[in-house]
């Protein structure tokens, strides 16, 4: 895929790979982060559940109105941007209540970005190469995630969560800008 002529899929895979790397930096460390705020196993489950419920709620809205957005890349960029802002805010979370509010916003970012990415990707698949191209996508996601989980652990061990969240937010902004500067006809 990376040497394939399909420029749109290359761009999507590149910037989504950067984004997946960013989001995977936190990986299993999310539980440790929540414990630094509340120190409660129930709060870890609650925070993740709020994220999933929020993403589900907002996906219903995206399902209803998303196809009315002519240029889906704006939804994708919105998803990257919202999640970047949440990650930049994580170091300043003083309480579980504020974390839960951020989890709701993170769910919004998920609902905006993920379906839009999937729709754009599907739209640009090459005829008779869909299994190959979806496999390329999954290979990149798995590889980025595996490397990022290790790197995230090293970052937190060496310099802490604040630096990790700054890196995550910055990488998500790179994905946002990367899609933003592409010619509209390409995506």
N, CA and C of each residue as an Amber inpcrd file, in Angstrom:
protein
   561
   0.8340000  -1.1960000   0.0000000   0.0000000   0.0000000   0.0000000
   0.8680000   1.2440000   0.0000000   1.8990000   1.2660000   0.8060000
   2.6710000   2.4850000   0.9220000   3.3330000   2.8780000  -0.3960000
   3.5000000   1.8990000  -1.2870000   4.0930000   2.2010000  -2.5770000
   3.0500000   2.2140000  -3.6830000   1.8210000   2.1050000  -3.2940000
   0.7080000   2.0970000  -4.2420000   0.4520000   3.5030000  -4.7440000
  -0.1860000   3.6220000  -5.8900000  -0.4430000   4.9250000  -6.4980000
  -1.5950000   5.6880000  -5.8530000  -2.4050000   5.0580000  -5.0450000
  -3.5830000   5.6980000  -4.4710000  -3.1510000   6.7360000  -3.4220000
  -3.0180000   7.9810000  -3.8630000  -2.5150000   9.0420000  -2.9920000
  -3.4350000   9.3150000  -1.8100000  -4.7320000   9.2360000  -2.0300000
  -5.6670000   9.5080000  -0.9430000  -5.5050000   8.4970000   0.1790000
  -5.4180000   7.2270000  -0.1620000  -5.2470000   6.2210000   0.8830000
  -3.8960000   6.3700000   1.5700000  -2.8620000   6.7230000   0.8330000
  -1.5550000   6.9560000   1.4490000  -1.6460000   8.0690000   2.4910000
  -2.3080000   9.1610000   2.1220000  -2.4510000  10.2990000   3.0350000
  -3.2660000   9.8950000   4.2630000  -4.3860000   9.2130000   4.0290000
  -5.2160000   8.7740000   5.1560000  -4.4520000   7.8380000   6.0800000
  -3.7480000   6.8850000   5.5080000  -2.9820000   5.9300000   6.3120000
  -1.8660000   6.6270000   7.0850000  -1.2140000   7.5670000   6.4520000
  -0.1320000   8.2870000   7.1200000  -0.6470000   9.0580000   8.3310000
  -1.6310000   9.9180000   8.1160000  -2.0740000  10.7710000   9.2120000
  -2.8990000  10.0100000  10.2380000  -3.6110000   8.9840000   9.8200000
  -4.2930000   8.1670000  10.8150000  -3.2790000   7.3440000  11.6040000
  -2.2100000   6.9240000  10.9500000  -1.1400000   6.2250000  11.6660000
  -0.5270000   7.1040000  12.7430000  -0.2940000   8.3720000  12.4240000
   0.2200000   9.3240000  13.4170000  -0.7870000   9.4520000  14.5600000
  -2.0620000   9.5710000  14.2100000  -3.0870000   9.7160000  15.2360000
  -3.1980000   8.4580000  16.1030000  -3.2000000   7.2930000  15.4800000
  -3.2880000   6.0360000  16.2410000  -2.0900000   5.9080000  17.1800000
  -0.9270000   6.2940000  16.6880000   0.2620000   6.2830000  17.5430000
   0.0280000   7.1740000  18.7580000  -0.4970000   8.3760000  18.5170000
  -0.7700000   9.3110000  19.6140000  -1.7260000   8.7030000  20.6300000
  -2.8380000   8.1830000  20.1530000  -3.8440000   7.6670000  21.0820000
  -3.3600000   6.4200000  21.8120000  -2.5050000   5.6470000  21.1680000
  -2.0160000   4.4210000  21.7940000  -0.8980000   4.6680000  22.7980000
  -0.3240000   5.8500000  22.7960000   0.7040000   6.1590000  23.7930000
   0.1690000   5.9850000  25.2080000  -1.0840000   6.3270000  25.4070000
  -1.6870000   6.2040000  26.7290000  -1.9980000   4.7460000  27.0540000
  -2.4970000   4.0200000  26.0430000  -2.7590000   2.5870000  26.1800000
  -3.2350000   2.1690000  27.5570000  -2.6050000   1.1400000  28.0990000
  -3.0270000   0.6330000  29.4180000  -2.6780000   1.5730000  30.5650000
  -1.9000000   2.6170000  30.2820000  -1.5450000   3.5750000  31.3230000
  -2.7130000   4.4560000  31.7310000  -3.7990000   4.4140000  30.9750000
  -4.9730000   5.2130000  31.3110000  -5.4370000   4.9110000  32.7350000
  -5.4170000   3.6470000  33.0970000  -5.8490000   3.2660000  34.4510000
  -4.9390000   3.8930000  35.5060000  -3.6570000   3.9090000  35.2400000
  -2.7150000   4.5130000  36.1840000  -2.9730000   6.0120000  36.2880000
  -3.2380000   6.6570000  35.1480000  -3.5320000   8.0900000  35.1500000
  -4.7730000   8.3910000  35.9860000  -5.8410000   7.6530000  35.7780000
  -7.0740000   7.9020000  36.5400000  -6.8210000   7.6790000  38.0280000
  -6.0190000   6.6960000  38.3590000  -5.7030000   6.4700000  39.7740000
  -4.9750000   7.6540000  40.3910000  -4.2080000   8.4040000  39.5830000
  -3.5200000   9.5830000  40.1300000  -4.5040000  10.6880000  40.4890000
  -5.6900000  10.6470000  39.8870000  -6.7120000  11.6560000  40.1740000
  -7.5850000  11.2160000  41.3400000  -8.0030000   9.9420000  41.3030000
  -8.9920000   9.4810000  42.2820000  -8.5180000   8.2680000  43.0640000
  -7.6330000   7.4780000  42.4870000  -7.1250000   6.3030000  43.1740000
  -8.1560000   5.2300000  43.4100000  -9.1330000   5.1280000  42.5360000
 -10.2630000   4.2370000  42.7500000 -10.5000000   3.3940000  41.4930000
 -10.5730000   2.1080000  41.6560000 -10.7880000   1.2110000  40.5190000
 -12.1410000   1.4810000  39.8670000 -13.1390000   1.7790000  40.6570000
 -14.4650000   2.0750000  40.1070000 -14.4130000   3.3180000  39.2200000
 -13.6400000   4.3250000  39.6230000 -13.5580000   5.5440000  38.8150000
 -12.8990000   5.2870000  37.4630000 -11.9840000   4.3290000  37.4110000
 -11.3610000   3.9720000  36.1290000 -12.4270000   3.4090000  35.1960000
 -13.2200000   2.4940000  35.7050000 -14.2970000   1.9110000  34.9000000
 -15.3350000   2.9570000  34.5190000 -15.6780000   3.8170000  35.4560000
 -16.6630000   4.8560000  35.1930000 -16.1740000   5.8040000  34.0950000
 -14.9290000   6.2310000  34.1820000 -14.3950000   7.1740000  33.1910000
 -14.4020000   6.5560000  31.7940000 -13.9920000   5.3040000  31.6910000
 -13.9760000   4.6540000  30.3650000 -15.4000000   4.4270000  29.8690000
 -16.2880000   4.0640000  30.7600000 -17.6830000   3.8530000  30.3800000
 -18.3220000   5.1480000  29.8900000 -18.0370000   6.2510000  30.5640000
 -18.5630000   7.5530000  30.1420000 -18.0710000   7.8870000  28.7380000
 -16.8090000   7.6180000  28.4650000 -16.2750000   7.8360000  27.1190000
 -17.0580000   7.0190000  26.0920000 -17.2520000   5.7430000  26.3670000
 -17.9370000   4.8680000  25.4070000 -19.3990000   5.2760000  25.2250000
 -20.0700000   5.6160000  26.3230000 -21.4650000   6.0650000  26.2180000
 -21.5680000   7.3830000  25.4570000 -20.6480000   8.2790000  25.7260000
 -20.6270000   9.5530000  25.0140000 -20.3900000   9.3270000  23.5210000
 -19.4050000   8.5000000  23.1830000 -19.1380000   8.2080000  21.7710000
 -20.3740000   7.6030000  21.1150000 -21.0600000   6.7240000  21.8230000
 -22.2760000   6.1020000  21.2870000 -23.3580000   7.1390000  21.0460000
 -23.5840000   8.0020000  22.0240000 -24.5970000   9.0490000  21.8700000
 -24.2770000   9.9400000  20.6770000 -23.0480000  10.4330000  20.6120000
 -22.6900000  11.3400000  19.5230000 -22.6720000  10.6200000  18.1690000
 -22.3810000   9.3210000  18.1730000 -22.4210000   8.5840000  16.9030000
 -23.8450000   8.5030000  16.3560000 -24.8270000   8.4570000  17.2410000
 -26.2070000   8.5080000  16.7550000 -26.4540000   9.8170000  16.0060000
 -25.9150000  10.9110000  16.5230000 -26.0660000  12.1960000  15.8450000
 -25.2880000  12.2270000  14.5290000 -24.0710000  11.7070000  14.5600000
 -23.2710000  11.6550000  13.3310000 -23.9470000  10.7450000  12.3120000
 -24.5250000   9.6640000  12.7770000 -25.2510000   8.7510000  11.8800000
 -26.3920000   9.4830000  11.1850000 -27.0770000  10.3200000  11.9550000
 -28.2340000  11.0230000  11.4120000 -27.8430000  12.1760000  10.4900000
 -26.7850000  12.9120000  10.8260000 -26.4570000  14.1310000  10.0910000
 -25.1330000  14.0700000   9.3150000 -24.3210000  13.0760000   9.5670000
 -22.9950000  13.0260000   8.9600000 -22.9850000  12.9830000   7.4420000
 -23.9320000  12.2880000   6.8510000 -23.9650000  12.2090000   5.3880000
 -24.3800000  13.5240000   4.7490000 -24.9260000  14.4300000   5.5380000
 -25.2810000  15.7520000   5.0130000 -24.0520000  16.6520000   4.8820000
 -22.9640000  16.2690000   5.5330000 -21.7160000  17.0200000   5.4200000
 -21.0410000  16.5670000   4.1320000 -20.9240000  17.4810000   3.2040000
 -20.4120000  17.1270000   1.8790000 -18.9470000  16.6880000   1.9390000
 -18.1360000  17.4130000   2.6760000 -16.7100000  17.0920000   2.7600000
 -16.4290000  16.4240000   4.1090000 -16.3740000  15.1110000   4.0880000
 -16.2390000  14.3140000   5.3150000 -14.9270000  14.5870000   6.0480000
 -13.9450000  15.1200000   5.3210000 -12.6710000  15.3900000   5.9780000
 -12.8200000  16.4320000   7.0840000 -13.8640000  17.2760000   7.0100000
 -14.0870000  18.2360000   8.0940000 -14.5080000  17.5170000   9.3740000
 -15.2720000  16.4560000   9.2390000 -15.6160000  15.6500000  10.4160000
 -14.3700000  14.9710000  10.9650000 -13.5660000  14.4190000  10.0650000
 -12.3290000  13.7550000  10.4780000 -11.4190000  14.7350000  11.2130000
 -11.2310000  15.9210000  10.6340000 -10.3840000  16.9250000  11.2810000
 -10.9730000  17.3540000  12.6240000 -12.2970000  17.4820000  12.6890000
 -12.9370000  17.8210000  13.9530000 -12.6570000  16.7710000  15.0130000
 -12.6960000  15.5150000  14.6160000 -12.3900000  14.4310000  15.5450000
 -10.9690000  14.5070000  16.0590000 -10.0180000  14.7590000  15.1510000
  -8.6190000  14.9000000  15.5720000  -8.4490000  16.0920000  16.5150000
  -9.0740000  17.2060000  16.1700000  -8.9100000  18.4300000  16.9480000
  -9.5250000  18.3110000  18.3400000 -10.7270000  17.7990000  18.4340000
 -11.3780000  17.6550000  19.7420000 -10.5520000  16.7430000  20.6450000
 -10.0900000  15.6290000  20.1060000  -9.3040000  14.7130000  20.9300000
  -7.9720000  15.3380000  21.3340000  -7.3520000  16.1100000  20.4340000
  -6.1120000  16.8090000  20.7990000  -6.3570000  17.7500000  21.9710000
  -7.4300000  18.5020000  21.9130000  -7.7360000  19.4530000  22.9930000
  -7.9740000  18.7360000  24.3160000  -8.6520000  17.6020000  24.2700000
  -8.8790000  16.8300000  25.5030000  -7.5390000  16.3540000  26.0650000
  -6.6790000  15.8340000  25.2080000  -5.3810000  15.3430000  25.7030000
  -4.5340000  16.4720000  26.2710000  -4.5960000  17.6590000  25.6530000
  -3.8780000  18.8050000  26.2160000  -4.4490000  19.2030000  27.5820000
  -5.7270000  18.9480000  27.8040000  -6.3720000  19.3160000  29.0740000
  -6.1280000  18.2980000  30.1830000  -5.8350000  17.0510000  29.8420000
  -5.6770000  16.0030000  30.8580000  -4.7100000  16.3650000  32.0000000
  -3.5780000  16.9900000  31.7460000  -2.6700000  17.2780000  32.8750000
  -3.2480000  18.2380000  33.9120000  -4.2850000  18.9500000  33.5400000
  -4.8530000  19.9580000  34.4340000  -6.1280000  19.4830000  35.1270000
  -6.4210000  18.1980000  35.0310000  -7.6440000  17.6500000  35.6150000
  -7.4890000  17.5880000  37.1380000  -8.3280000  18.3590000  37.8600000
  -8.2080000  18.3830000  39.3140000  -9.0580000  17.3390000  40.0330000
 -10.0540000  16.7730000  39.3040000 -10.9820000  15.8830000  39.9920000
 -11.6060000  14.9050000  38.9940000 -12.2350000  13.8960000  39.5600000
 -12.9170000  12.9130000  38.7240000 -14.0400000  13.5550000  37.9210000
 -14.7600000  14.5060000  38.4950000 -15.8580000  15.1730000  37.7790000
 -15.3780000  15.8520000  36.5070000 -14.2600000  16.5550000  36.5780000
 -13.7070000  17.2190000  35.3880000 -13.2350000  16.1760000  34.3880000
 -12.6380000  15.1010000  34.8800000 -12.2160000  14.0290000  33.9730000
 -13.4130000  13.4650000  33.2170000 -14.5190000  13.2690000  33.9130000
 -15.7110000  12.7240000  33.2510000 -16.2340000  13.6800000  32.1850000
 -16.1660000  14.9680000  32.4230000 -16.5570000  15.9450000  31.3980000
 -15.6360000  15.8440000  30.1810000 -14.3510000  15.6900000  30.4260000
 -13.4130000  15.5290000  29.3190000 -13.6750000  14.2290000  28.5580000
 -14.0920000  13.2000000  29.2880000 -14.4050000  11.9250000  28.6290000
 -15.5990000  12.0870000  27.6820000 -16.5400000  12.9320000  28.0520000
 -17.6780000  13.2090000  27.1710000 -17.1840000  13.8800000  25.8930000
 -16.2880000  14.8500000  26.0380000 -15.7170000  15.5070000  24.8530000
 -14.8810000  14.5350000  24.0190000 -14.1560000  13.6510000  24.6910000
 -13.3790000  12.6490000  23.9690000 -14.3060000  11.7550000  23.1480000
 -15.4640000  11.4270000  23.7040000 -16.4670000  10.6610000  22.9630000
 -16.9660000  11.4070000  21.7390000 -17.1260000  12.7200000  21.8700000
 -17.5070000  13.5340000  20.7110000 -16.4430000  13.4470000  19.6270000
 -15.1840000  13.5650000  20.0170000 -14.0960000  13.4540000  19.0500000
 -14.0880000  12.1120000  18.3500000 -14.3180000  11.0720000  19.1130000
 -14.3830000   9.7160000  18.5460000 -15.5240000   9.6160000  17.5430000
 -16.6720000  10.1500000  17.9110000 -17.8550000  10.0570000  17.0420000
 -17.6880000  10.8710000  15.7630000 -17.0080000  11.9730000  15.8400000
 -16.7740000  12.7700000  14.6370000 -15.7400000  12.1130000  13.7240000
 -14.6360000  11.6750000  14.3190000 -13.5020000  11.2280000  13.5220000
 -13.5770000   9.8270000  12.9600000 -13.9910000   8.8790000  13.7490000
 -13.9090000   7.4820000  13.3180000 -14.8370000   7.1540000  12.1480000
 -16.1230000   7.4690000  12.2120000 -16.9740000   7.1770000  11.0460000
 -16.5390000   7.9460000   9.7990000 -16.0830000   9.1780000   9.9840000
 -15.6340000   9.9670000   8.8290000 -14.4100000   9.3270000   8.1820000
 -13.4600000   8.9030000   9.0080000 -12.2740000   8.2290000   8.4730000
 -12.6900000   6.9810000   7.6880000 -13.5430000   6.1810000   8.2910000
 -13.9820000   4.9550000   7.6290000 -14.6880000   5.2520000   6.3140000
 -15.5270000   6.2900000   6.2970000 -16.2590000   6.6380000   5.0740000
 -15.3140000   7.1130000   3.9800000 -14.3540000   7.9510000   4.3350000
 -13.3950000   8.4450000   3.3430000 -12.5440000   7.3000000   2.8230000
 -12.0930000   6.4530000   3.7230000 -11.2670000   5.3110000   3.3300000
 -12.0330000   4.4150000   2.3620000 -13.2610000   4.0740000   2.7250000
 -14.0730000   3.1890000   1.8850000 -14.3300000   3.8090000   0.5130000
 -14.5450000   5.0980000   0.4890000 -14.8270000   5.8000000  -0.7750000
 -13.6500000   5.7010000  -1.7560000 -12.4510000   5.6320000  -1.2270000
 -11.2610000   5.6710000  -2.0720000 -10.5900000   4.3150000  -2.2790000
 -11.2710000   3.2510000  -1.8970000 -10.7070000   1.9170000  -2.1320000
 -10.5970000   1.6600000  -3.6320000  -9.5420000   0.9710000  -3.9980000
  -9.3730000   0.5880000  -5.3890000 -10.1880000  -0.6660000  -5.6660000
 -10.7970000  -0.7040000  -6.8210000 -11.6200000  -1.8490000  -7.2090000
 -10.7630000  -3.1200000  -7.1730000 -11.3040000  -4.1510000  -6.5920000
 -10.6690000  -5.4670000  -6.4950000  -9.4180000  -5.4870000  -5.6160000
  -9.2710000  -4.4800000  -4.7430000  -8.1180000  -4.4580000  -3.8330000
  -8.5560000  -4.1350000  -2.4040000  -9.8320000  -4.2770000  -2.1110000
 -10.3280000  -3.8340000  -0.8100000  -9.7410000  -4.6430000   0.3490000
  -9.5920000  -5.9470000   0.1970000  -9.0210000  -6.7440000   1.2950000
  -7.5700000  -6.3260000   1.5240000  -6.8210000  -6.1450000   0.4530000
  -5.4340000  -5.7020000   0.5680000  -5.3530000  -4.3450000   1.2670000
  -6.1960000  -3.4130000   0.8580000  -6.1160000  -2.0660000   1.4070000
  -6.6260000  -1.9850000   2.8430000  -7.6650000  -2.7370000   3.1740000
  -8.0960000  -2.7820000   4.5750000  -7.0540000  -3.4860000   5.4440000
  -6.3970000  -4.4900000   4.8820000  -5.3390000  -5.1730000   5.6260000
  -4.1650000  -4.2330000   5.8550000  -3.7990000  -3.4570000   4.8510000
  -2.7340000  -2.4610000   5.0270000  -3.0890000  -1.5030000   6.1550000
  -4.3410000  -1.0860000   6.1770000  -4.8120000  -0.1750000   7.2270000
  -4.6340000  -0.8150000   8.5990000  -5.0660000  -2.0420000   8.7290000
  -4.9940000  -2.7180000  10.0230000  -3.5500000  -3.0110000  10.4240000
  -2.7040000  -3.3360000   9.4570000  -1.2820000  -3.5560000   9.7520000
  -0.6570000  -2.2920000  10.3420000  -0.9720000  -1.1600000   9.7390000
  -0.4250000   0.1110000  10.2270000  -0.9660000   0.4180000  11.6170000
  -2.2660000   0.2260000  11.8340000  -2.8640000   0.4800000  13.1490000
  -2.2140000  -0.4110000  14.2070000  -2.0790000  -1.6940000  13.9150000
  -1.4990000  -2.6160000  14.8960000  -0.0500000  -2.2780000  15.2040000
   0.7340000  -1.9960000  14.1690000   2.1460000  -1.6750000  14.3720000
   2.3050000  -0.3660000  15.1450000   1.5640000   0.6550000  14.7580000
   1.6260000   1.9450000  15.4750000   1.2180000   1.7680000  16.9300000
   0.1710000   1.0100000  17.1720000  -0.3030000   0.7910000  18.5450000
   0.7320000   0.0460000  19.3760000   1.2880000  -1.0150000  18.8330000
   2.2560000  -1.8160000  19.5790000   3.4790000  -0.9920000  19.9730000
   4.0010000  -0.2300000  19.0390000   5.1770000   0.5920000  19.3260000
   4.8140000   1.6980000  20.3130000   3.6740000   2.3430000  20.1050000
   3.2780000   3.4640000  20.9580000   3.0450000   3.0360000  22.4040000
   2.4970000   1.8670000  22.6210000   2.2460000   1.4070000  23.9960000
   3.5620000   1.2910000  24.7610000   4.5790000   0.7710000  24.1080000
   5.8990000   0.6730000  24.7550000   6.4910000   2.0620000  24.9690000
   6.4450000   2.8910000  23.9310000   6.9930000   4.2470000  24.0220000
   6.2670000   5.0440000  25.1030000   4.9460000   4.9160000  25.1730000
   4.1770000   5.6220000  26.1920000   4.6200000   5.2440000  27.5940000
   4.8490000   3.9690000  27.8140000   5.3210000   3.5160000  29.1200000
   6.6700000   4.1180000  29.4770000   7.5510000   4.1740000  28.5000000
   8.8730000   4.7580000  28.7330000   8.7440000   6.2510000  29.0440000
   7.9150000   6.9480000  28.2810000   7.7320000   8.3900000  28.5100000
   7.2020000   8.6540000  29.9070000   6.1630000   7.9260000  30.3130000
   5.5910000   8.1540000  31.6500000   6.6000000   7.8020000  32.7280000
   7.3410000   6.7120000  32.5420000   8.3320000   6.3120000  33.5410000
   9.4530000   7.3390000  33.6760000   9.8380000   7.9310000  32.5480000
  10.9730000   8.8550000  32.5670000  10.6060000  10.3010000  32.8790000
   9.4870000  10.7830000  32.3170000   9.1750000  12.2080000  32.4640000
   7.7450000  12.5010000  32.9000000   6.8840000  11.4970000  32.9550000
   5.5550000  11.6830000  33.5040000   4.4360000  11.8840000  32.4840000
   3.2440000  11.9420000  33.0420000   2.0310000  12.0410000  32.2210000
   1.9050000  13.3720000  31.4880000   2.3370000  14.4600000  32.0890000
   2.1730000  15.7650000  31.4390000   2.8590000  15.7850000  30.0810000
   4.0730000  15.3120000  30.0170000   4.8010000  15.2620000  28.7390000
   4.0970000  14.3130000  27.7790000   3.6390000  13.1870000  28.2800000
   2.9240000  12.2330000  27.4260000   1.7010000  12.8930000  26.7880000
   0.9110000  13.5870000  27.5870000  -0.2910000  14.2220000  27.0470000
   0.0450000  15.3350000  26.0670000   1.1290000  16.0590000  26.3100000
   1.5460000  17.0900000  25.3690000   1.9360000  16.4500000  24.0290000
   2.6420000  15.3500000  24.0820000   3.0310000  14.6400000  22.8470000
   1.7880000  14.1200000  22.1300000   0.8720000  13.5180000  22.8760000
  -0.3570000  12.9980000  22.2610000  -1.1330000  14.1090000  21.5560000
  -1.3440000  15.2100000  22.2550000  -2.0760000  16.3270000  21.6660000
  -1.3640000  16.8890000  20.4480000  -0.0500000  16.9880000  20.5290000
   0.7230000  17.5220000  19.3970000   0.6260000  16.6170000  18.1800000
   0.7030000  15.3130000  18.3790000   0.5830000  14.3820000  17.2530000
  -0.8100000  14.4300000  16.6350000  -1.8280000  14.5710000  17.4800000
  -3.1920000  14.7010000  16.9450000  -3.3230000  15.9890000  16.1360000
  -2.6670000  17.0520000  16.5780000  -2.6850000  18.3000000  15.8020000
  -1.9490000  18.1400000  14.4730000  -0.8920000  17.3640000  14.4640000
  -0.1960000  17.0820000  13.2000000  -1.1400000  16.3750000  12.2370000
  -1.9120000  15.4280000  12.7350000  -2.8930000  14.7390000  11.8770000
  -3.9410000  15.7150000  11.3720000  -4.4210000  16.5810000  12.2550000
  -5.3980000  17.6020000  11.8780000  -4.8530000  18.4860000  10.7540000
  -3.6670000  19.0240000  10.9540000  -3.0640000  19.9190000   9.9630000
  -2.7430000  19.1570000   8.6800000  -2.2920000  17.9230000   8.8170000
  -1.9760000  17.1220000   7.6330000  -3.1700000  16.9450000   6.7170000
  -4.3260000  16.7020000   7.2900000  -5.5410000  16.5810000   6.4780000
  -5.9880000  17.9600000   5.9980000  -5.8630000  18.9610000   6.8440000
  -6.2920000  20.3180000   6.4990000  -5.5810000  20.8580000   5.2590000
  -4.2980000  20.5900000   5.1350000  -3.5380000  21.1890000   4.0330000
  -3.6200000  20.3990000   2.7280000  -4.3110000  19.2750000   2.7450000
  -4.4660000  18.5030000   1.5050000  -5.4550000  19.2010000   0.5770000
  -5.2000000  19.1450000  -0.7130000  -6.1910000  19.6950000  -1.6470000
  -7.5280000  18.9730000  -1.4840000  -8.6250000  19.7330000  -1.4370000
  -9.9490000  19.1320000  -1.2260000 -10.2600000  18.0820000  -2.2670000
  -9.8190000  18.2420000  -3.4820000 -10.1160000  17.2580000  -4.5290000
  -9.4190000  15.9270000  -4.2640000  -8.3620000  15.9370000  -3.4750000
  -7.6360000  14.7090000  -3.2070000  -8.3700000  13.8380000  -2.2000000
  -8.9650000  14.4660000  -1.1890000  -9.6490000  13.7190000  -0.1420000
 -11.1120000  13.9270000  -0.3320000
